[in-house]
Amino acid sequence: MSRDDRGDAVEPGGRSGSDTGPNAEDAVDVASLPGGENPDINDLLTKLDALKDTVDDPHEREKVRQTISLVERMPGSEAFTRRITKYTTRDIAESFVGGILLSLPLLVEDGVFDIAEWFASALVGGVPVFLVANVLFVLVMTWGLLYYADFRDLQDESPILGFLPRRLVAVLVISLLVAVGTMTLWGRLFEGDPTTVEAIGRVTVIWAAAAFGAALGDILPGESTGQDVNQRLTESREAREPNDRRDD
């Protein structure tokens, strides 16, 4: 070790001990980052999520989202097995299959008719209160399975109308279509000439089972591969716009 003209010690390589470099004042405090001095993949995801919120350009935001998706698939990330951000056509198919599997056994049970008759006969002020309660039960149960039961970390980045979770809406609609479709197809909806309230009650009984199966079928396999539904719709609109301009 030698000394320079000012008497400061000079490190091997020519840097004096008092020179901390031109960027020393801008050095990053590692301890202030997520994870402290030992950041992991989950801390990186946190940083990327924050970065995505600050990016204005749609193309750049999509690049960040793709990077997040890549990191989420890396072993060592909690999101590798739990986090779900995309909603794809495969998720729709999984919900449909799950709804079918759990609703089919009930379709051949006459107990569904008895429950529907009870719904129609239990009136308070002319309102079938237990039928209404069953519908609310389906809604709350489905929401709880998706977002509260902690099977997966669901994150919906494109809610319908800005506040309705699209995954919840999709699962409810798919399971309702399964209930109505299978009961109509198998001749169970109008068997015995039920009243309108009884027919609706029959549907809600099957809907409860179908919604349970659709929710589990959607989230248990984890995040699906492929494009997000919203991205597919955006690309379809962009592909149609040039054709519309040519027609004009």
Backbone hydrogen bonds in HBPLUS format (Angstrom, degrees):
<---DONOR---> <-ACCEPTOR-->    atom                        ^
c    i                          cat <-CA-CA->   ^        H-A-AA   ^      H-
h    n   atom  resd res      DA  || num        DHA   H-A  angle D-A-AA Bond
n    s   type  num  typ     dist DA aas  dist angle  dist       angle   num
A0010-VAL N   A0002-SER O   2.73 MM   8  5.37 159.5  1.77 162.9 156.8     1
A0004-ASP N   A0008-ASP O   2.99 MM   4  5.62 155.5  2.05 153.6 159.1     2
A0007-GLY N   A0004-ASP O   3.05 MM   3  5.31 157.9  2.10 108.8 115.8     3
A0017-GLY N   A0009-ALA O   2.54 MM   8  5.30 152.4  1.61 168.3 168.4     4
A0011-GLU N   A0015-ARG O   2.61 MM   4  5.28 156.2  1.66 159.5 155.4     5
A0014-GLY N   A0011-GLU O   3.00 MM   3  5.86 141.3  2.15 148.4 149.8     6
A0019-ASP N   A0016-SER O   3.14 MM   3  5.36 154.8  2.20 106.2 113.9     7
A0024-ALA N   A0021-GLY O   3.39 MM   3  5.49 164.5  2.42 113.1 112.4     8
A0026-ASP N   A0023-ASN O   3.05 MM   3  5.27 139.7  2.22 103.0 114.6     9
A0027-ALA N   A0024-ALA O   3.23 MM   3  5.28 165.4  2.25 108.1 109.6    10
A0032-SER N   A0029-ASP O   2.94 MM   3  5.51 148.5  2.04 113.8 123.0    11
A0033-LEU N   A0030-VAL O   3.08 MM   3  5.44 156.9  2.14 111.0 118.0    12
A0036-GLY N   A0033-LEU O   2.93 MM   3  5.41 152.5  2.01 141.2 139.8    13
A0038-ASN N   A0035-GLY O   3.22 MM   3  5.61 151.5  2.30 136.6 134.0    14
A0043-ASP N   A0040-ASP O   3.10 MM   3  5.35 125.3  2.41 101.1 114.6    15
A0044-LEU N   A0040-ASP O   3.15 MM   4  6.55 149.5  2.24 146.1 155.0    16
A0045-LEU N   A0041-ILE O   2.92 MM   4  6.28 151.8  2.00 149.6 157.3    17
A0046-THR N   A0042-ASN O   3.04 MM   4  6.32 149.6  2.14 140.2 148.0    18
A0047-LYS N   A0043-ASP O   3.07 MM   4  6.39 156.2  2.12 147.0 152.4    19
A0048-LEU N   A0044-LEU O   2.90 MM   4  6.19 157.9  1.95 150.7 157.1    20
A0049-ASP N   A0045-LEU O   2.84 MM   4  6.03 156.0  1.90 150.1 156.4    21
A0050-ALA N   A0046-THR O   3.08 MM   4  6.33 157.1  2.14 144.9 150.7    22
A0051-LEU N   A0047-LYS O   2.90 MM   4  6.18 150.9  1.99 145.1 153.8    23
A0052-LYS N   A0048-LEU O   2.86 MM   4  6.07 154.5  1.92 149.2 155.6    24
A0053-ASP N   A0049-ASP O   3.27 MM   4  6.54 148.0  2.37 143.1 150.1    25
A0054-THR N   A0051-LEU O   3.03 MM   3  5.26 142.6  2.17 103.3 114.3    26
A0055-VAL N   A0052-LYS O   3.40 MM   3  5.37 151.2  2.49  98.1 105.9    27
A0061-ARG N   A0057-ASP O   2.87 MM   4  6.08 156.2  1.93 155.6 163.5    28
A0062-GLU N   A0058-PRO O   2.93 MM   4  6.12 148.9  2.03 143.1 150.9    29
A0063-LYS N   A0059-HIS O   3.05 MM   4  6.39 147.1  2.17 142.1 151.1    30
A0064-VAL N   A0060-GLU O   2.99 MM   4  6.34 154.9  2.05 148.9 155.0    31
A0065-ARG N   A0061-ARG O   2.91 MM   4  6.19 156.5  1.96 145.2 152.2    32
A0066-GLN N   A0062-GLU O   2.89 MM   4  6.13 154.0  1.96 147.2 153.8    33
A0067-THR N   A0063-LYS O   2.98 MM   4  6.26 150.8  2.07 143.6 151.7    34
A0068-ILE N   A0064-VAL O   2.88 MM   4  6.21 156.6  1.94 152.3 158.6    35
A0069-SER N   A0065-ARG O   2.90 MM   4  6.17 158.4  1.94 148.2 154.2    36
A0070-LEU N   A0066-GLN O   2.93 MM   4  6.18 149.2  2.03 143.0 151.2    37
A0071-VAL N   A0067-THR O   2.94 MM   4  6.24 161.6  1.97 152.9 157.2    38
A0072-GLU N   A0068-ILE O   2.88 MM   4  6.08 155.0  1.94 151.1 158.4    39
A0073-ARG N   A0070-LEU O   3.18 MM   3  5.39 137.5  2.37  99.7 110.9    40
A0074-MET N   A0071-VAL O   3.00 MM   3  5.25 162.5  2.04 111.2 116.2    41
A0077-SER N   A0074-MET O   3.26 MM   3  6.10 149.6  2.36 142.9 145.4    42
A0080-PHE N   A0077-SER O   2.91 MM   3  5.04 148.8  2.01 100.6 110.8    43
A0081-THR N   A0078-GLU O   3.42 MM   3  6.22 155.7  2.49 116.3 119.1    44
A0082-ARG N   A0078-GLU O   3.28 MM   4  6.31 144.8  2.41 138.9 148.7    45
A0083-ARG N   A0079-ALA O   3.30 MM   4  4.29 139.8  2.47  96.8 108.0    46
A0153-ASP N   A0082-ARG O   2.80 MM  71  5.49 157.2  1.85 121.4 129.4    47
A0084-ILE N   A0153-ASP O   2.93 MM  69  5.97 163.4  1.96 143.6 141.1    48
A0155-GLN N   A0084-ILE O   2.92 MM  71  6.19 156.0  1.98 170.7 170.3    49
A0229-VAL N   A0087-TYR O   2.76 MM 142  5.98 162.7  1.78 165.4 160.5    50
A0091-ASP N   A0088-THR O   3.07 MM   3  5.25 126.3  2.37  98.7 111.7    51
A0092-ILE N   A0088-THR O   3.30 MM   4  6.77 149.5  2.40 142.2 150.1    52
A0093-ALA N   A0089-THR O   3.05 MM   4  6.38 156.5  2.10 144.8 150.4    53
A0094-GLU N   A0090-ARG O   2.89 MM   4  6.14 155.8  1.95 148.5 155.2    54
A0095-SER N   A0091-ASP O   2.95 MM   4  6.16 154.0  2.01 147.8 154.2    55
A0096-PHE N   A0092-ILE O   3.02 MM   4  6.28 155.7  2.08 147.0 153.8    56
A0097-VAL N   A0093-ALA O   2.97 MM   4  6.24 163.9  1.99 152.7 156.2    57
A0098-GLY N   A0094-GLU O   2.94 MM   4  6.08 165.0  1.97 147.6 152.2    58
A0099-GLY N   A0095-SER O   2.90 MM   4  6.04 157.6  1.95 147.9 154.0    59
A0100-ILE N   A0096-PHE O   2.99 MM   4  6.22 156.8  2.04 148.8 154.9    60
A0101-LEU N   A0097-VAL O   2.97 MM   4  6.19 166.8  1.99 156.4 159.4    61
A0102-LEU N   A0098-GLY O   3.30 MM   4  6.48 159.9  2.34 148.5 151.8    62
A0103-SER N   A0099-GLY O   3.11 MM   4  6.06 141.1  2.27 142.4 152.4    63
A0104-LEU N   A0100-ILE O   3.05 MM   4  5.89 155.1  2.12 155.7 158.1    64
A0106-LEU N   A0103-SER O   3.11 MM   3  5.55 130.5  2.36 110.8 123.2    65
A0107-LEU N   A0104-LEU O   3.08 MM   3  5.29 137.9  2.27 105.8 117.4    66
A0109-GLU N   A0106-LEU O   3.06 MM   3  5.16 163.8  2.09 109.9 114.6    67
A0112-VAL N   A0109-GLU O   3.33 MM   3  6.05 164.9  2.35 113.9 117.3    68
A0113-PHE N   A0110-ASP O   2.94 MM   3  5.42 131.5  2.18 110.0 121.3    69
A0115-ILE N   A0111-GLY O   3.01 MM   4  6.28 159.3  2.05 150.7 155.6    70
A0116-ALA N   A0112-VAL O   3.01 MM   4  6.22 157.3  2.07 144.9 151.3    71
A0117-GLU N   A0113-PHE O   2.91 MM   4  6.18 154.2  1.98 149.9 156.6    72
A0118-TRP N   A0114-ASP O   3.03 MM   4  6.30 151.2  2.11 143.9 151.6    73
A0119-PHE N   A0115-ILE O   2.93 MM   4  6.27 155.5  1.99 149.6 156.4    74
A0120-ALA N   A0116-ALA O   3.02 MM   4  6.28 153.8  2.09 146.4 152.9    75
A0121-SER N   A0117-GLU O   2.98 MM   4  6.14 140.7  2.14 143.2 153.4    76
A0122-ALA N   A0118-TRP O   3.05 MM   4  6.02 146.4  2.17 152.1 157.8    77
A0124-VAL N   A0127-VAL O   2.95 MM   3  5.21 156.4  2.01 136.5 141.9    78
A0127-VAL N   A0124-VAL O   3.19 MM   3  5.21 160.5  2.23 101.8 107.6    79
A0129-VAL N   A0127-VAL O   2.81 MM   2  5.52 116.9  2.22 117.3 100.0    80
A0131-LEU N   A0128-PRO O   3.10 MM   3  5.41 125.5  2.41 103.8 117.8    81
A0132-VAL N   A0128-PRO O   3.07 MM   4  6.44 160.6  2.11 156.2 161.8    82
A0133-ALA N   A0129-VAL O   2.81 MM   4  6.03 153.8  1.88 142.7 151.1    83
A0134-ASN N   A0130-PHE O   2.87 MM   4  5.99 144.7  2.00 135.6 144.5    84
A0135-VAL N   A0131-LEU O   3.08 MM   4  6.41 153.8  2.15 147.3 153.5    85
A0136-LEU N   A0132-VAL O   3.01 MM   4  6.32 162.9  2.04 152.0 156.6    86
A0137-PHE N   A0133-ALA O   2.82 MM   4  6.02 146.4  1.94 140.8 151.0    87
A0138-VAL N   A0134-ASN O   2.98 MM   4  6.29 152.7  2.06 146.4 152.2    88
A0139-LEU N   A0135-VAL O   3.10 MM   4  6.45 161.0  2.14 150.7 155.3    89
A0140-VAL N   A0136-LEU O   2.91 MM   4  6.12 171.6  1.92 156.9 158.8    90
A0141-MET N   A0137-PHE O   2.82 MM   4  5.81 162.7  1.84 149.8 155.7    91
A0142-THR N   A0138-VAL O   3.01 MM   4  6.05 164.5  2.04 146.2 150.5    92
A0143-TRP N   A0139-LEU O   3.05 MM   4  6.24 164.8  2.07 148.0 152.5    93
A0144-GLY N   A0140-VAL O   2.83 MM   4  5.99 160.3  1.86 150.6 156.7    94
A0145-LEU N   A0141-MET O   2.93 MM   4  6.16 158.9  1.97 151.9 156.9    95
A0146-LEU N   A0142-THR O   3.08 MM   4  6.26 160.1  2.12 150.0 155.1    96
A0147-TYR N   A0143-TRP O   2.89 MM   4  5.89 171.8  1.89 158.4 161.1    97
A0148-TYR N   A0144-GLY O   2.90 MM   4  4.63 144.1  2.03 120.7 129.6    98
A0149-ALA N   A0144-GLY O   2.72 MM   5  5.83 141.1  1.87 172.3 167.0    99
A0162-GLY N   A0159-PRO O   3.30 MM   3  4.98 158.5  2.35 110.7 108.5   100
A0160-ILE N   A0164-LEU O   2.69 MM   4  4.84 143.5  1.82 160.2 151.0   101
A0163-PHE N   A0160-ILE O   3.22 MM   3  6.03 155.0  2.29 127.8 125.9   102
A0164-LEU N   A0160-ILE O   2.92 MM   4  4.84 162.9  1.95 154.0 150.7   103
A0169-VAL N   A0165-PRO O   3.07 MM   4  6.37 168.2  2.09 157.9 161.1   104
A0170-ALA N   A0166-ARG O   2.84 MM   4  5.90 161.0  1.87 145.9 151.7   105
A0171-VAL N   A0167-ARG O   2.96 MM   4  6.09 164.5  1.98 149.1 152.9   106
A0172-LEU N   A0168-LEU O   3.05 MM   4  6.22 163.9  2.08 151.4 155.7   107
A0173-VAL N   A0169-VAL O   2.93 MM   4  6.09 163.7  1.95 153.1 157.8   108
A0174-ILE N   A0170-ALA O   2.85 MM   4  5.92 168.8  1.86 154.2 158.0   109
A0175-SER N   A0171-VAL O   3.00 MM   4  6.02 165.4  2.03 145.4 149.9   110
A0176-LEU N   A0172-LEU O   2.98 MM   4  6.07 150.3  2.08 141.1 149.5   111
A0177-LEU N   A0173-VAL O   2.94 MM   4  6.17 160.3  1.98 151.8 156.9   112
A0178-VAL N   A0174-ILE O   2.91 MM   4  6.18 151.1  2.00 146.6 155.3   113
A0179-ALA N   A0175-SER O   2.95 MM   4  6.18 157.0  2.00 145.0 150.5   114
A0180-VAL N   A0176-LEU O   2.94 MM   4  6.19 174.4  1.94 159.3 159.6   115
A0181-GLY N   A0177-LEU O   2.80 MM   4  5.67 159.5  1.84 144.1 151.2   116
A0182-THR N   A0178-VAL O   2.95 MM   4  5.87 168.6  1.97 146.8 150.5   117
A0183-MET N   A0179-ALA O   3.16 MM   4  6.11 159.8  2.20 143.1 149.2   118
A0184-THR N   A0180-VAL O   3.00 MM   4  6.07 156.3  2.06 146.3 153.0   119
A0185-LEU N   A0181-GLY O   2.84 MM   4  5.93 161.5  1.88 148.4 154.5   120
A0186-TRP N   A0182-THR O   2.98 MM   4  5.99 156.2  2.04 144.8 149.9   121
A0188-ARG N   A0183-MET O   2.78 MM   5  4.89 149.1  1.87 154.7 157.5   122
A0189-LEU N   A0183-MET O   3.24 MM   6  5.05 140.5  2.41 119.7 115.0   123
A0187-GLY N   A0184-THR O   3.22 MM   3  5.12 161.1  2.25 101.8 106.8   124
A0193-ASP N   A0190-PHE O   3.21 MM   3  5.47 144.9  2.34 136.5 130.9   125
A0199-ALA N   A0195-THR O   2.90 MM   4  6.19 158.7  1.94 153.7 159.4   126
A0200-ILE N   A0196-THR O   2.96 MM   4  6.23 158.5  2.01 148.3 154.1   127
A0201-GLY N   A0197-VAL O   2.84 MM   4  6.06 151.8  1.92 143.6 152.4   128
A0202-ARG N   A0198-GLU O   2.87 MM   4  6.19 150.6  1.95 149.2 156.4   129
A0203-VAL N   A0199-ALA O   3.12 MM   4  6.43 158.2  2.17 145.7 151.0   130
A0204-THR N   A0200-ILE O   2.98 MM   4  6.32 156.5  2.04 150.8 157.1   131
A0205-VAL N   A0201-GLY O   3.10 MM   4  6.36 147.5  2.21 146.9 154.8   132
A0206-ILE N   A0202-ARG O   3.25 MM   4  6.60 167.5  2.27 154.3 155.8   133
A0207-TRP N   A0203-VAL O   2.73 MM   4  5.85 150.3  1.81 148.8 159.2   134
A0208-ALA N   A0204-THR O   3.00 MM   4  6.10 146.3  2.11 139.3 145.0   135
A0210-ALA N   A0206-ILE O   2.89 MM   4  6.13 164.3  1.92 154.8 160.1   136
A0211-ALA N   A0207-TRP O   2.74 MM   4  5.79 159.2  1.78 152.5 157.2   137
A0212-PHE N   A0208-ALA O   3.18 MM   4  6.32 156.1  2.24 140.6 146.7   138
A0213-GLY N   A0209-ALA O   3.03 MM   4  6.32 164.5  2.06 151.1 154.8   139
A0214-ALA N   A0210-ALA O   2.78 MM   4  5.92 155.0  1.84 148.0 155.9   140
A0215-ALA N   A0211-ALA O   2.96 MM   4  6.04 160.2  2.00 147.4 151.7   141
A0216-LEU N   A0212-PHE O   3.17 MM   4  6.39 168.3  2.18 149.3 152.4   142
A0217-GLY N   A0213-GLY O   2.82 MM   4  5.87 158.5  1.86 147.0 154.1   143
A0218-ASP N   A0214-ALA O   3.02 MM   4  6.09 137.3  2.21 137.4 147.4   144
A0219-ILE N   A0215-ALA O   3.16 MM   4  6.41 167.5  2.18 155.8 156.9   145
A0220-LEU N   A0216-LEU O   3.02 MM   4  5.60 162.6  2.05 147.0 152.5   146
A0222-GLY N   A0219-ILE O   3.12 MM   3  5.54 154.1  2.19 113.6 121.6   147
A0231-GLN N   A0228-ASP O   3.07 MM   3  5.19 118.0  2.47  98.1 113.3   148
A0232-ARG N   A0228-ASP O   2.99 MM   4  6.36 154.9  2.05 153.8 161.1   149
A0233-LEU N   A0229-VAL O   2.99 MM   4  6.29 160.7  2.02 153.4 158.2   150
A0234-THR N   A0230-ASN O   2.92 MM   4  6.14 156.0  1.98 146.0 152.7   151
A0235-GLU N   A0231-GLN O   2.97 MM   4  6.18 163.1  2.00 150.9 154.8   152
A0236-SER N   A0232-ARG O   2.94 MM   4  6.16 151.5  2.02 146.9 155.3   153
A0237-ARG N   A0233-LEU O   2.97 MM   4  6.24 157.6  2.02 149.6 154.8   154
A0238-GLU N   A0234-THR O   2.96 MM   4  6.20 161.9  1.99 151.0 156.2   155
A0239-ALA N   A0235-GLU O   2.91 MM   4  6.05 145.1  2.03 141.0 150.5   156
A0240-ARG N   A0236-SER O   3.08 MM   4  6.31 139.2  2.26 140.5 150.6   157
A0240-ARG N   A0237-ARG O   3.17 MM   3  5.17 127.0  2.46  94.2 107.7   158
A0241-GLU N   A0237-ARG O   3.07 MM   4  6.26 141.6  2.22 147.6 157.4   159
A0244-ASP N   A0240-ARG O   2.96 MM   4  6.25 152.8  2.03 154.5 163.3   160
A0245-ARG N   A0241-GLU O   2.98 MM   4  6.25 153.6  2.05 153.8 160.8   161
A0246-ARG N   A0242-PRO O   3.03 MM   4  6.28 154.3  2.10 145.4 152.1   162
A0247-ASP N   A0243-ASN O   3.00 MM   4  6.24 150.2  2.09 144.0 152.0   163
A0248-ASP N   A0244-ASP O   3.06 MM   4  6.33 144.5  2.19 141.1 150.2   164
